[in-house]
Amino acid sequence: MATLPVFRWRLAPDGYATRRQLRAQGLRPGGQDVAAQLERPRRRRGPLVAYLYRIDAAKPVRPMTPGRWAALAAANAARRTCPQCRRDAGYVIPAALGMCVTCAYPDPADPSRSV
């Protein structure tokens, strides 16, 4: 296995990009292997590593189909629906609570909330 070229942080040559940089340009790695890596040294720990891909070998991002849009909308709706009261909370339910804030911390002075 060949070793990857390693560049210092912010010193990568033109023609390489991270996944996020590719995505910002409307591209994806497209099955290519990692071409190089960036290393940012840290004091008391190992270096931070970012993998780089060649821009010229990247492919365009696949367009969203109506089925994908529907699946994404259903997944987001499920994240917003409280399992306790079955209402759309209007925000993504916190995983730490597992239910909407109203159900997690009920107001004892509110008689309309009986769950």
N, C-alpha and C positions, 0 to 999 in steps of 0.2 A: 504494500500500500504506500503510495507516494505521500509525502508530508505536504501539508497545506502551507502556502505562503502566509506569513504572519506580519501584520502591519500594526504600528502604534495607533492609538486612538486618534481619530481625525486626520490621519495621514495616509489613508487609502488612495490609490491612484484612481483616475477616472475610469469608468467602465465597470465598476463594481458597485453593488447596492445591497442593503439589507432587505429582508422581506417587507418591512414597513415602507422603506423607500421605494421598492418596486411597486407596492400597492398604491402609493401616492401618485405614481406615474401611470397607473392603470395596467400594470403588468403583474405576472406571477412567475415563480421560478420555473414552472412547467416541467418538472421531473428532473431537472439538472442537479448534479451533485454540488455540494458546497465548494466554491472555487477558492476562497481565502477566508481568513478570519482577522478580526481586529482584537487587540488586547489592550485593556485599560488597566494599568497597574494600580494596586491598592496597597495600603501600608501593612496591615496585619493579617491580610487574607490573600487568597489567590486572586489572580486578575479577573476582571470582568471580560467576557468573551462575546463577540457579536460575529455571526457568520455572514459571509458575503457571497453573492451570486453574480454571475456575469449578466450585464444588462442586454448584451447583444444576443444571448441565448434564451432570454426570457420570452414568455408568450403573453398575449393579451388575456386579461381577466375574462372569464366566461360570463356572459350576460345572465341576469336574473330572469328566470322563466316565471310564468304565472303560478305554477305549482310551488316553486321555491318561495315566492312572495307569500302565498297562502300558508305554507308551513312555518315561515318565520313569524307571520302575524299570529298564528295559533300558539306558537311557543311563547311569544311575548305576552299574549293574553293569559296563558297559564301561569306565568311568573307574576302577573298582577292580580290574580284572583286569590282571595283569602280562603284557605281550606276550612276555616272555622265558620265564617258567616257567608261564604260563597258570593261575596260582592267584589266588584272590580275596585281595588283600592285606589287606583289612579297613579300608582307608583309601583315599582318592583318590590315585592315583599322581602324584607330582610331575612336572610337565611338564619341569622342568629335568633330571631324571634319565631320564625316559622308560621307567622300569622300577621295580619295587619296590626298597626299600632293601636287602633281602637279596641281590637279584641285582646291584645296583649296587656294593655293598661286600661281597663274599663273605668269609666267615670262613675263612682258610686252615687253621685247626685243626679244622674241621667236615668230616669225610669224607662225611657224608650229602648234602651240597650239592655236586653235580657237575652244572653246567649248561654 
